[in-house]
Amino acid sequence: MKDMNRDLWLLCKQDYMTQSELDRQVNLLNTLLYHTESWPNFCQAHEILDINRRKIIRKPHLMQGILKEREMKAFVFVNNLN
């Protein structure tokens, strides 16, 4: 797994954590998020509403193609199914 470049807020019940404890917690969070942020999981939890063509797109390969475009078209929405 490659090193993630993200900001994480880590709230603990302890007043103080050593650097090694903090690094361990951040690594565990990155591991957890790495598996949940995959394309198949994203496509399972979302759909794309294309108002221009009056379509609901749920196929992962079509969703990935639309989301990887540089400029999104007007009236194309990503809807969370949760």
Jmol script that loads the backbone (N, CA, C; Angstrom):
load data "model"
ATOM      1  N   MET A   1       0.858  -1.180   0.000  1.00  0.00           N
ATOM      2  CA  MET A   1       0.000   0.000   0.000  1.00  0.00           C
ATOM      3  C   MET A   1       0.894   1.231   0.000  1.00  0.00           C
ATOM      4  N   LYS A   2       0.600   2.140  -0.882  1.00  0.00           N
ATOM      5  CA  LYS A   2       1.412   3.348  -0.953  1.00  0.00           C
ATOM      6  C   LYS A   2       1.046   4.313   0.166  1.00  0.00           C
ATOM      7  N   ASP A   3       1.975   5.223   0.453  1.00  0.00           N
ATOM      8  CA  ASP A   3       1.768   6.200   1.516  1.00  0.00           C
ATOM      9  C   ASP A   3       0.690   7.193   1.079  1.00  0.00           C
ATOM     10  N   MET A   4      -0.322   7.389   1.924  1.00  0.00           N
ATOM     11  CA  MET A   4      -1.428   8.274   1.593  1.00  0.00           C
ATOM     12  C   MET A   4      -1.089   9.718   1.961  1.00  0.00           C
ATOM     13  N   ASN A   5      -1.545  10.633   1.134  1.00  0.00           N
ATOM     14  CA  ASN A   5      -1.377  12.050   1.397  1.00  0.00           C
ATOM     15  C   ASN A   5      -2.752  12.604   1.737  1.00  0.00           C
ATOM     16  N   ARG A   6      -3.081  12.597   3.011  1.00  0.00           N
ATOM     17  CA  ARG A   6      -4.393  13.064   3.444  1.00  0.00           C
ATOM     18  C   ARG A   6      -4.277  13.625   4.859  1.00  0.00           C
ATOM     19  N   ASP A   7      -5.255  14.418   5.229  1.00  0.00           N
ATOM     20  CA  ASP A   7      -5.336  14.943   6.580  1.00  0.00           C
ATOM     21  C   ASP A   7      -6.313  14.095   7.378  1.00  0.00           C
ATOM     22  N   LEU A   8      -5.885  13.639   8.530  1.00  0.00           N
ATOM     23  CA  LEU A   8      -6.738  12.846   9.399  1.00  0.00           C
ATOM     24  C   LEU A   8      -6.817  13.509  10.765  1.00  0.00           C
ATOM     25  N   TRP A   9      -8.001  13.529  11.319  1.00  0.00           N
ATOM     26  CA  TRP A   9      -8.198  13.984  12.686  1.00  0.00           C
ATOM     27  C   TRP A   9      -8.312  12.737  13.548  1.00  0.00           C
ATOM     28  N   LEU A  10      -7.489  12.655  14.558  1.00  0.00           N
ATOM     29  CA  LEU A  10      -7.483  11.503  15.435  1.00  0.00           C
ATOM     30  C   LEU A  10      -7.842  11.972  16.842  1.00  0.00           C
ATOM     31  N   LEU A  11      -9.026  11.588  17.295  1.00  0.00           N
ATOM     32  CA  LEU A  11      -9.478  11.957  18.633  1.00  0.00           C
ATOM     33  C   LEU A  11      -9.320  10.765  19.557  1.00  0.00           C
ATOM     34  N   CYS A  12      -8.677  10.992  20.698  1.00  0.00           N
ATOM     35  CA  CYS A  12      -8.397   9.906  21.643  1.00  0.00           C
ATOM     36  C   CYS A  12      -8.896  10.288  23.023  1.00  0.00           C
ATOM     37  N   LYS A  13      -9.121   9.281  23.823  1.00  0.00           N
ATOM     38  CA  LYS A  13      -9.509   9.533  25.207  1.00  0.00           C
ATOM     39  C   LYS A  13      -8.299   9.880  26.064  1.00  0.00           C
ATOM     40  N   GLN A  14      -7.128   9.519  25.587  1.00  0.00           N
ATOM     41  CA  GLN A  14      -5.902   9.785  26.337  1.00  0.00           C
ATOM     42  C   GLN A  14      -5.487  11.241  26.166  1.00  0.00           C
ATOM     43  N   ASP A  15      -4.848  11.768  27.201  1.00  0.00           N
ATOM     44  CA  ASP A  15      -4.347  13.138  27.117  1.00  0.00           C
ATOM     45  C   ASP A  15      -3.099  13.229  26.249  1.00  0.00           C
ATOM     46  N   TYR A  16      -2.306  12.174  26.263  1.00  0.00           N
ATOM     47  CA  TYR A  16      -1.033  12.222  25.560  1.00  0.00           C
ATOM     48  C   TYR A  16      -0.775  10.888  24.870  1.00  0.00           C
ATOM     49  N   MET A  17      -0.268  10.932  23.650  1.00  0.00           N
ATOM     50  CA  MET A  17       0.135   9.730  22.915  1.00  0.00           C
ATOM     51  C   MET A  17       1.566   9.905  22.449  1.00  0.00           C
ATOM     52  N   THR A  18       2.330   8.839  22.516  1.00  0.00           N
ATOM     53  CA  THR A  18       3.688   8.904  21.985  1.00  0.00           C
ATOM     54  C   THR A  18       3.625   8.913  20.464  1.00  0.00           C
ATOM     55  N   GLN A  19       4.715   9.275  19.847  1.00  0.00           N
ATOM     56  CA  GLN A  19       4.750   9.348  18.381  1.00  0.00           C
ATOM     57  C   GLN A  19       4.529   7.977  17.762  1.00  0.00           C
ATOM     58  N   SER A  20       5.063   6.938  18.380  1.00  0.00           N
ATOM     59  CA  SER A  20       4.876   5.594  17.822  1.00  0.00           C
ATOM     60  C   SER A  20       3.411   5.151  17.925  1.00  0.00           C
ATOM     61  N   GLU A  21       2.730   5.489  19.014  1.00  0.00           N
ATOM     62  CA  GLU A  21       1.304   5.170  19.137  1.00  0.00           C
ATOM     63  C   GLU A  21       0.485   5.932  18.103  1.00  0.00           C
ATOM     64  N   LEU A  22       0.816   7.192  17.919  1.00  0.00           N
ATOM     65  CA  LEU A  22       0.116   8.016  16.932  1.00  0.00           C
ATOM     66  C   LEU A  22       0.329   7.472  15.515  1.00  0.00           C
ATOM     67  N   ASP A  23       1.583   7.104  15.184  1.00  0.00           N
ATOM     68  CA  ASP A  23       1.873   6.539  13.866  1.00  0.00           C
ATOM     69  C   ASP A  23       1.126   5.225  13.657  1.00  0.00           C
ATOM     70  N   ARG A  24       1.032   4.414  14.687  1.00  0.00           N
ATOM     71  CA  ARG A  24       0.305   3.139  14.581  1.00  0.00           C
ATOM     72  C   ARG A  24      -1.172   3.385  14.303  1.00  0.00           C
ATOM     73  N   GLN A  25      -1.780   4.320  15.010  1.00  0.00           N
ATOM     74  CA  GLN A  25      -3.200   4.632  14.798  1.00  0.00           C
ATOM     75  C   GLN A  25      -3.452   5.175  13.396  1.00  0.00           C
ATOM     76  N   VAL A  26      -2.576   6.039  12.923  1.00  0.00           N
ATOM     77  CA  VAL A  26      -2.726   6.602  11.580  1.00  0.00           C
ATOM     78  C   VAL A  26      -2.565   5.510  10.531  1.00  0.00           C
ATOM     79  N   ASN A  27      -1.618   4.600  10.723  1.00  0.00           N
ATOM     80  CA  ASN A  27      -1.453   3.489   9.780  1.00  0.00           C
ATOM     81  C   ASN A  27      -2.670   2.584   9.766  1.00  0.00           C
ATOM     82  N   LEU A  28      -3.258   2.317  10.925  1.00  0.00           N
ATOM     83  CA  LEU A  28      -4.475   1.507  10.981  1.00  0.00           C
ATOM     84  C   LEU A  28      -5.635   2.194  10.265  1.00  0.00           C
ATOM     85  N   LEU A  29      -5.771   3.507  10.442  1.00  0.00           N
ATOM     86  CA  LEU A  29      -6.828   4.252   9.751  1.00  0.00           C
ATOM     87  C   LEU A  29      -6.615   4.252   8.238  1.00  0.00           C
ATOM     88  N   ASN A  30      -5.373   4.427   7.805  1.00  0.00           N
ATOM     89  CA  ASN A  30      -5.080   4.397   6.372  1.00  0.00           C
ATOM     90  C   ASN A  30      -5.382   3.030   5.773  1.00  0.00           C
ATOM     91  N   THR A  31      -5.070   1.968   6.508  1.00  0.00           N
ATOM     92  CA  THR A  31      -5.377   0.615   6.035  1.00  0.00           C
ATOM     93  C   THR A  31      -6.875   0.419   5.912  1.00  0.00           C
ATOM     94  N   LEU A  32      -7.616   0.866   6.897  1.00  0.00           N
ATOM     95  CA  LEU A  32      -9.074   0.747   6.866  1.00  0.00           C
ATOM     96  C   LEU A  32      -9.672   1.545   5.704  1.00  0.00           C
ATOM     97  N   LEU A  33      -9.225   2.774   5.531  1.00  0.00           N
ATOM     98  CA  LEU A  33      -9.751   3.629   4.471  1.00  0.00           C
ATOM     99  C   LEU A  33      -9.321   3.160   3.083  1.00  0.00           C
ATOM    100  N   TYR A  34      -8.154   2.538   2.979  1.00  0.00           N
ATOM    101  CA  TYR A  34      -7.677   2.038   1.693  1.00  0.00           C
ATOM    102  C   TYR A  34      -8.653   1.005   1.136  1.00  0.00           C
ATOM    103  N   HIS A  35      -9.151   0.130   1.982  1.00  0.00           N
ATOM    104  CA  HIS A  35     -10.061  -0.914   1.527  1.00  0.00           C
ATOM    105  C   HIS A  35     -11.473  -0.381   1.273  1.00  0.00           C
ATOM    106  N   THR A  36     -11.902   0.599   2.019  1.00  0.00           N
ATOM    107  CA  THR A  36     -13.265   1.108   1.837  1.00  0.00           C
ATOM    108  C   THR A  36     -13.371   2.125   0.707  1.00  0.00           C
ATOM    109  N   GLU A  37     -12.262   2.729   0.310  1.00  0.00           N
ATOM    110  CA  GLU A  37     -12.283   3.736  -0.741  1.00  0.00           C
ATOM    111  C   GLU A  37     -11.957   3.175  -2.117  1.00  0.00           C
ATOM    112  N   SER A  38     -12.113   1.894  -2.317  1.00  0.00           N
ATOM    113  CA  SER A  38     -11.814   1.284  -3.615  1.00  0.00           C
ATOM    114  C   SER A  38     -12.947   1.600  -4.602  1.00  0.00           C
ATOM    115  N   TRP A  39     -12.649   1.493  -5.907  1.00  0.00           N
ATOM    116  CA  TRP A  39     -13.651   1.770  -6.929  1.00  0.00           C
ATOM    117  C   TRP A  39     -14.868   0.863  -6.815  1.00  0.00           C
ATOM    118  N   PRO A  40     -14.702  -0.449  -6.630  1.00  0.00           N
ATOM    119  CA  PRO A  40     -15.913  -1.293  -6.524  1.00  0.00           C
ATOM    120  C   PRO A  40     -16.817  -0.891  -5.360  1.00  0.00           C
ATOM    121  N   ASN A  41     -16.233  -0.553  -4.220  1.00  0.00           N
ATOM    122  CA  ASN A  41     -17.046  -0.127  -3.078  1.00  0.00           C
ATOM    123  C   ASN A  41     -17.706   1.218  -3.332  1.00  0.00           C
ATOM    124  N   PHE A  42     -16.985   2.137  -3.972  1.00  0.00           N
ATOM    125  CA  PHE A  42     -17.573   3.430  -4.304  1.00  0.00           C
ATOM    126  C   PHE A  42     -18.747   3.263  -5.257  1.00  0.00           C
ATOM    127  N   CYS A  43     -18.565   2.431  -6.289  1.00  0.00           N
ATOM    128  CA  CYS A  43     -19.629   2.236  -7.289  1.00  0.00           C
ATOM    129  C   CYS A  43     -20.829   1.503  -6.706  1.00  0.00           C
ATOM    130  N   GLN A  44     -20.601   0.688  -5.695  1.00  0.00           N
ATOM    131  CA  GLN A  44     -21.706  -0.004  -5.060  1.00  0.00           C
ATOM    132  C   GLN A  44     -22.538   0.943  -4.200  1.00  0.00           C
ATOM    133  N   ALA A  45     -21.915   1.974  -3.646  1.00  0.00           N
ATOM    134  CA  ALA A  45     -22.607   2.883  -2.737  1.00  0.00           C
ATOM    135  C   ALA A  45     -23.132   4.147  -3.421  1.00  0.00           C
ATOM    136  N   HIS A  46     -22.858   4.318  -4.719  1.00  0.00           N
ATOM    137  CA  HIS A  46     -23.270   5.532  -5.433  1.00  0.00           C
ATOM    138  C   HIS A  46     -23.911   5.181  -6.767  1.00  0.00           C
ATOM    139  N   GLU A  47     -24.570   6.159  -7.330  1.00  0.00           N
ATOM    140  CA  GLU A  47     -25.075   6.085  -8.694  1.00  0.00           C
ATOM    141  C   GLU A  47     -24.929   7.473  -9.310  1.00  0.00           C
ATOM    142  N   ILE A  48     -24.956   7.533 -10.621  1.00  0.00           N
ATOM    143  CA  ILE A  48     -24.837   8.816 -11.315  1.00  0.00           C
ATOM    144  C   ILE A  48     -26.169   9.120 -11.980  1.00  0.00           C
ATOM    145  N   LEU A  49     -26.677  10.303 -11.708  1.00  0.00           N
ATOM    146  CA  LEU A  49     -27.916  10.768 -12.322  1.00  0.00           C
ATOM    147  C   LEU A  49     -27.556  11.732 -13.436  1.00  0.00           C
ATOM    148  N   ASP A  50     -27.846  11.339 -14.655  1.00  0.00           N
ATOM    149  CA  ASP A  50     -27.590  12.184 -15.815  1.00  0.00           C
ATOM    150  C   ASP A  50     -28.929  12.744 -16.287  1.00  0.00           C
ATOM    151  N   ILE A  51     -29.204  13.973 -15.903  1.00  0.00           N
ATOM    152  CA  ILE A  51     -30.479  14.609 -16.225  1.00  0.00           C
ATOM    153  C   ILE A  51     -30.557  14.922 -17.716  1.00  0.00           C
ATOM    154  N   ASN A  52     -29.419  15.196 -18.354  1.00  0.00           N
ATOM    155  CA  ASN A  52     -29.410  15.514 -19.790  1.00  0.00           C
ATOM    156  C   ASN A  52     -29.955  14.357 -20.619  1.00  0.00           C
ATOM    157  N   ARG A  53     -29.523  13.136 -20.304  1.00  0.00           N
ATOM    158  CA  ARG A  53     -29.966  11.963 -21.061  1.00  0.00           C
ATOM    159  C   ARG A  53     -31.084  11.195 -20.358  1.00  0.00           C
ATOM    160  N   ARG A  54     -31.513  11.699 -19.205  1.00  0.00           N
ATOM    161  CA  ARG A  54     -32.560  11.064 -18.399  1.00  0.00           C
ATOM    162  C   ARG A  54     -32.222   9.611 -18.109  1.00  0.00           C
ATOM    163  N   LYS A  55     -30.995   9.413 -17.558  1.00  0.00           N
ATOM    164  CA  LYS A  55     -30.531   8.073 -17.238  1.00  0.00           C
ATOM    165  C   LYS A  55     -29.978   8.020 -15.823  1.00  0.00           C
ATOM    166  N   ILE A  56     -30.083   6.845 -15.235  1.00  0.00           N
ATOM    167  CA  ILE A  56     -29.417   6.540 -13.981  1.00  0.00           C
ATOM    168  C   ILE A  56     -28.353   5.514 -14.309  1.00  0.00           C
ATOM    169  N   ILE A  57     -27.116   5.847 -14.015  1.00  0.00           N
ATOM    170  CA  ILE A  57     -25.996   4.985 -14.378  1.00  0.00           C
ATOM    171  C   ILE A  57     -25.501   4.281 -13.118  1.00  0.00           C
ATOM    172  N   ARG A  58     -25.484   2.940 -13.174  1.00  0.00           N
ATOM    173  CA  ARG A  58     -25.050   2.139 -12.028  1.00  0.00           C
ATOM    174  C   ARG A  58     -23.920   1.171 -12.378  1.00  0.00           C
ATOM    175  N   LYS A  59     -23.564   1.069 -13.633  1.00  0.00           N
ATOM    176  CA  LYS A  59     -22.504   0.143 -14.042  1.00  0.00           C
ATOM    177  C   LYS A  59     -21.151   0.759 -13.702  1.00  0.00           C
ATOM    178  N   PRO A  60     -20.309  -0.001 -12.968  1.00  0.00           N
ATOM    179  CA  PRO A  60     -19.032   0.565 -12.497  1.00  0.00           C
ATOM    180  C   PRO A  60     -18.130   1.104 -13.601  1.00  0.00           C
ATOM    181  N   HIS A  61     -18.020   0.417 -14.735  1.00  0.00           N
ATOM    182  CA  HIS A  61     -17.110   0.897 -15.776  1.00  0.00           C
ATOM    183  C   HIS A  61     -17.611   2.200 -16.394  1.00  0.00           C
ATOM    184  N   LEU A  62     -18.912   2.383 -16.492  1.00  0.00           N
ATOM    185  CA  LEU A  62     -19.460   3.648 -17.006  1.00  0.00           C
ATOM    186  C   LEU A  62     -19.301   4.772 -15.985  1.00  0.00           C
ATOM    187  N   MET A  63     -19.504   4.439 -14.708  1.00  0.00           N
ATOM    188  CA  MET A  63     -19.337   5.445 -13.652  1.00  0.00           C
ATOM    189  C   MET A  63     -17.899   5.938 -13.594  1.00  0.00           C
ATOM    190  N   GLN A  64     -16.958   5.019 -13.689  1.00  0.00           N
ATOM    191  CA  GLN A  64     -15.546   5.413 -13.640  1.00  0.00           C
ATOM    192  C   GLN A  64     -15.179   6.301 -14.816  1.00  0.00           C
ATOM    193  N   GLY A  65     -15.691   5.982 -15.990  1.00  0.00           N
ATOM    194  CA  GLY A  65     -15.407   6.816 -17.157  1.00  0.00           C
ATOM    195  C   GLY A  65     -15.945   8.225 -17.006  1.00  0.00           C
ATOM    196  N   ILE A  66     -17.142   8.339 -16.467  1.00  0.00           N
ATOM    197  CA  ILE A  66     -17.738   9.667 -16.283  1.00  0.00           C
ATOM    198  C   ILE A  66     -16.984  10.457 -15.215  1.00  0.00           C
ATOM    199  N   LEU A  67     -16.634   9.806 -14.118  1.00  0.00           N
ATOM    200  CA  LEU A  67     -15.975  10.509 -13.015  1.00  0.00           C
ATOM    201  C   LEU A  67     -14.521  10.858 -13.306  1.00  0.00           C
ATOM    202  N   LYS A  68     -13.893  10.165 -14.252  1.00  0.00           N
ATOM    203  CA  LYS A  68     -12.494  10.469 -14.583  1.00  0.00           C
ATOM    204  C   LYS A  68     -12.363  11.580 -15.625  1.00  0.00           C
ATOM    205  N   GLU A  69     -13.473  12.041 -16.184  1.00  0.00           N
ATOM    206  CA  GLU A  69     -13.424  13.140 -17.150  1.00  0.00           C
ATOM    207  C   GLU A  69     -12.939  14.410 -16.469  1.00  0.00           C
ATOM    208  N   ARG A  70     -12.225  15.215 -17.211  1.00  0.00           N
ATOM    209  CA  ARG A  70     -11.689  16.459 -16.645  1.00  0.00           C
ATOM    210  C   ARG A  70     -12.796  17.426 -16.252  1.00  0.00           C
ATOM    211  N   GLU A  71     -13.750  17.605 -17.133  1.00  0.00           N
ATOM    212  CA  GLU A  71     -14.838  18.538 -16.868  1.00  0.00           C
ATOM    213  C   GLU A  71     -16.155  17.780 -16.854  1.00  0.00           C
ATOM    214  N   MET A  72     -16.879  17.918 -15.764  1.00  0.00           N
ATOM    215  CA  MET A  72     -18.179  17.281 -15.661  1.00  0.00           C
ATOM    216  C   MET A  72     -19.190  18.118 -16.447  1.00  0.00           C
ATOM    217  N   LYS A  73     -20.120  17.442 -17.083  1.00  0.00           N
ATOM    218  CA  LYS A  73     -21.178  18.134 -17.800  1.00  0.00           C
ATOM    219  C   LYS A  73     -22.183  18.691 -16.791  1.00  0.00           C
ATOM    220  N   ALA A  74     -22.947  19.665 -17.238  1.00  0.00           N
ATOM    221  CA  ALA A  74     -23.978  20.235 -16.375  1.00  0.00           C
ATOM    222  C   ALA A  74     -25.087  19.208 -16.161  1.00  0.00           C
ATOM    223  N   PHE A  75     -25.654  19.225 -14.999  1.00  0.00           N
ATOM    224  CA  PHE A  75     -26.777  18.378 -14.618  1.00  0.00           C
ATOM    225  C   PHE A  75     -26.428  16.883 -14.602  1.00  0.00           C
ATOM    226  N   VAL A  76     -25.203  16.582 -14.212  1.00  0.00           N
ATOM    227  CA  VAL A  76     -24.774  15.207 -13.948  1.00  0.00           C
ATOM    228  C   VAL A  76     -24.417  15.167 -12.465  1.00  0.00           C
ATOM    229  N   PHE A  77     -25.103  14.321 -11.714  1.00  0.00           N
ATOM    230  CA  PHE A  77     -24.967  14.305 -10.260  1.00  0.00           C
ATOM    231  C   PHE A  77     -24.544  12.927  -9.779  1.00  0.00           C
ATOM    232  N   VAL A  78     -23.726  12.915  -8.721  1.00  0.00           N
ATOM    233  CA  VAL A  78     -23.350  11.676  -8.049  1.00  0.00           C
ATOM    234  C   VAL A  78     -24.243  11.569  -6.821  1.00  0.00           C
ATOM    235  N   ASN A  79     -25.023  10.498  -6.771  1.00  0.00           N
ATOM    236  CA  ASN A  79     -25.985  10.305  -5.695  1.00  0.00           C
ATOM    237  C   ASN A  79     -25.520   9.177  -4.786  1.00  0.00           C
ATOM    238  N   ASN A  80     -25.459   9.445  -3.481  1.00  0.00           N
ATOM    239  CA  ASN A  80     -25.094   8.423  -2.506  1.00  0.00           C
ATOM    240  C   ASN A  80     -26.328   7.612  -2.162  1.00  0.00           C
ATOM    241  N   LEU A  81     -26.215   6.294  -2.205  1.00  0.00           N
ATOM    242  CA  LEU A  81     -27.347   5.418  -1.968  1.00  0.00           C
ATOM    243  C   LEU A  81     -27.554   5.090  -0.495  1.00  0.00           C
ATOM    244  N   ASN A  82     -26.655   5.480   0.352  1.00  0.00           N
ATOM    245  CA  ASN A  82     -26.779   5.156   1.781  1.00  0.00           C
ATOM    246  C   ASN A  82     -27.793   6.040   2.470  1.00  0.00           C
TER     247      ASN A  82
END
end "model"
wireframe off; spacefill off
backbone 0.3
color backbone group
